[in-house]
Amino acid sequence: MTEQNQHLDNSVIATLKNKDHSSLSEKLDGLACTHSDIIELLAQYQALSEQDDDDKFDNWYDGLCQSQLDVLKAFEVIRAHFEQEYQ
């Protein structure tokens, strides 16, 4: 595993362990997108991730801008927290 991948893995693990969403919220609140932009992004994400066509998902994901990637990361982290809480 490269040093960069190890750093990313450690970053994701640290974010998942941190139950305080304030840093994620601050980052998201500064984005220039509307609620409908976020809903559309999450709907596309869910619809594409449920399909068996990995290439289609990968192509879509590779075309996302940094703000969209930040929204998806925050969504996955917060979703994981709620899944742990409600199990």
N, C-alpha and C positions, 0 to 999 in steps of 0.2 A: 504494500500500500504506500502511495507516495505521501510526502509530508503534507501537501495541500489537501489530499483526500482525508488524511487523518485529522487535520484541523477542521475540515467541514463536518466530519463525523462527530468530533468533540463538540462543535458548535451546536449541532442539531440535538445531541444528547443533553447538553447544558440547557438549551431552550426548553426541551421537553420536561426536564426536572424542575424548572422554574415555574411555579404555579401563578406567579404574578404576571398578568398580561399587560401591565401598564407600558412596558417598553414596546411591545408589539402595537399597542393602541396608538402610542405617540407616532410611531413610524407610519401607520396607516392613516392617521388623521391628517398627516401632511401631504398625502397624495392628492393629485388633481384628477379625481374621478368621481362619478356620481354613483348613487346607490344602484341605479339601473345598470351601470357598467359592471359593478361588482356582481350583481345577481346574474347577469348574462355570462360573465366569466365563470362563475361557479356552476351554472347550469351546463355550459359547454364542457367544463372539466368533468363533471359527474357523468354526462352522457358519453363522452369519449373514453373515460376510464372504465366504463362498464362494457365497452365493446371488446371484441377479440382482436381487433386490428391495431397492433402495437405501432406499426409504422405510421398510421394515421394520427394516433395520439402523439407520437414522438415529433412528427412534423408540426402539429399544432403547438405543442409545448415549446419547441425550438423557436417558433415565431413570436413568442410572447416577449413583451418588454419587461424591464426590471420591475416596474411598479406592479404589473400583473403577477410576476413571480413572487413578489413580496406579499401580495394578497393571498396567493395560494399557500405559501409557506405558513402565514399566520393562520389561515383557515385550518390547515392540517394539524398544527400545533394545538390550537384551541379545541379542535374536534377530539384530538387524542386525550386532552385533559378531561373533557366531558365524558368520553367513553370510559375512562378510568374511574371517574367519580360515580357514574351510574351503574357500574358493574357490581 
